[in-house]
Amino acid sequence: MFQYGFLIESLVSVLLLMTILYCVRLNNQIRLLKADEQSLRATIAELITATEIAERAIGGLKATMRESEQTLGERVKRADTLSADLGRQLESGELLLSRLVRITEAGRPDAMPQQPAPPRAQALAAAAQALAERQQARLKSAGEASGLAA
C-alpha cells in the first residue's frame, strides 16, 4: 500500500510540474500577444494619420482642379472671341484684297484676266473655327470628367 501512495504522489508531482511548465509557456505567449497589440495599435494610429493626410490632399486637388477648370473656361472663351475677331478680320481683308485686285485689273486693260487667288483667308478662317470647336469640346469633356470626379 505504501507503494501505491508513493506512486500516486509521484504522479501528482509530475502533473503539477507539467502544469507549472504549461503556465510559464502560456505567460510567455500572453506577453508576446500584448507586445503585438501595442505594435498593432501604433500601426493603426499611423494608418489613421496617413488617411487624414490623404483626405486633405484630395481636397486640395479638387480645389486645384476647379480653379484649373475655371481658368481653362475663361481661356477658351477668350480664344473663341479672338477666333471670331480673326475670322471677321480675315473676311474684311479678303474683301479688301478682291477690291484691290479688281481695281488693279481695271487699271490694266491690256493685261490678261487672271484667275483669283485661292481663298487663303477662307481656309484660315475655317482652321480658326475648327480650333475653337476643338477647344469647346475639350472644355465640355473636362467638365464632364470633373462632374464624375465630384
C-alpha positions in Angstrom: 0.0 0.0 0.0 2.9 2.2 0.8 4.0 1.9 -2.8 0.6 2.9 -4.1 0.7 6.1 -2.1 4.2 6.9 -3.3 3.2 6.2 -6.9 0.1 8.5 -6.6 2.1 11.3 -5.0 4.8 11.0 -7.7 2.1 11.1 -10.4 0.6 14.2 -8.8 4.0 15.8 -8.6 4.7 15.1 -12.3 1.3 16.6 -13.2 1.9 19.6 -11.1 5.3 20.1 -12.7 3.7 19.9 -16.2 1.0 22.4 -15.1 3.7 24.8 -13.9 5.6 24.5 -17.2 2.5 25.0 -19.2 1.6 28.1 -17.2 5.1 29.5 -17.8 4.7 28.9 -21.5 1.2 30.5 -21.6 2.6 33.5 -19.7 5.3 34.0 -22.4 2.7 33.8 -25.2 0.4 36.3 -23.4 3.4 38.7 -23.0 4.1 38.4 -26.8 0.5 39.0 -27.6 0.4 42.2 -25.5 3.6 43.4 -27.3 2.0 42.7 -30.7 -1.2 44.5 -29.5 0.9 47.6 -28.8 2.6 47.4 -32.2 -0.8 46.9 -33.9 -2.2 50.0 -32.1 0.7 52.1 -33.3 0.3 50.8 -36.8 -3.5 51.7 -36.7 -2.7 55.2 -35.4 -0.2 55.7 -38.3 -2.8 54.5 -40.8 -5.4 56.9 -39.4 -2.9 59.8 -39.7 -2.0 58.8 -43.3 -5.6 58.6 -44.2 -6.3 62.1 -42.8 -3.3 63.5 -44.8 -4.6 61.8 -47.9 -8.1 63.2 -47.5 -6.7 66.7 -47.1 -4.6 66.2 -50.2 -7.6 65.1 -52.2 -9.5 68.2 -51.1 -6.6 70.3 -52.2 -6.5 68.5 -55.6 -10.2 69.1 -56.1 -9.8 72.8 -55.4 -6.9 73.0 -57.8 -9.0 71.1 -60.4 -11.9 73.6 -60.0 -9.5 76.6 -60.4 -7.9 75.0 -63.4 -11.3 74.3 -65.0 -12.4 77.9 -64.4 -9.1 79.2 -65.9 -9.4 76.9 -68.9 -13.0 78.0 -69.4 -12.0 81.7 -69.4 -9.2 81.0 -71.8 -11.5 79.0 -74.2 -14.0 81.9 -74.2 -11.2 84.3 -74.9 -9.9 82.1 -77.7 -13.5 81.9 -79.2 -13.7 85.7 -79.1 -10.3 86.0 -80.7 -11.1 83.4 -83.3 -14.3 85.2 -84.2 -12.4 88.5 -84.4 -9.8 86.9 -86.6 -12.4 85.4 -88.8 -14.1 88.8 -89.3 -10.7 90.5 -90.0 -9.8 87.8 -92.5 -13.1 88.3 -94.3 -12.7 92.0 -94.5 -9.1 91.5 -95.6 -10.2 89.2 -98.3 -12.9 91.7 -99.4 -10.3 94.4 -99.5 -7.9 92.2 -101.5 -10.6 91.4 -104.0 -11.4 95.1 -104.4 -7.7 95.9 -104.9 -7.4 93.1 -107.5 -10.5 94.5 -109.4 -9.1 98.0 -109.2 -5.7 96.9 -110.5 -7.2 94.8 -113.2 -9.4 97.7 -114.3 -6.3 99.9 -114.4 -4.5 97.5 -116.7 -6.8 96.9 -119.7 -4.1 95.2 -121.8 -3.5 92.6 -119.1 -4.9 89.2 -119.4 -7.6 88.4 -116.8 -6.1 86.3 -114.1 -7.9 83.8 -112.0 -8.4 85.0 -108.5 -6.0 83.7 -105.9 -7.3 80.7 -103.9 -9.3 81.9 -100.9 -6.5 81.6 -98.3 -8.3 83.8 -95.9 -11.3 81.4 -96.0 -9.1 78.5 -95.3 -7.5 80.3 -92.3 -11.0 81.3 -91.0 -12.1 77.6 -91.3 -9.0 76.5 -89.4 -9.6 79.0 -86.7 -13.2 77.9 -86.4 -12.1 74.2 -86.1 -9.6 75.1 -83.4 -12.4 76.9 -81.4 -14.7 73.9 -81.8 -12.0 71.5 -80.5 -11.3 73.8 -77.5 -15.0 73.8 -76.7 -15.2 70.0 -76.9 -12.2 69.7 -74.6 -13.9 72.1 -72.1 -17.0 70.0 -72.2 -15.2 66.8 -71.7 -13.2 68.3 -68.8 -16.5 69.5 -67.3 -18.0 66.0 -67.6 -14.9 64.5 -66.1 -15.0 66.9 -63.2 -18.7 66.1 -62.7 -17.9 62.4 -62.5 -15.0 63.0 -60.1 -17.1 65.0 -57.7 
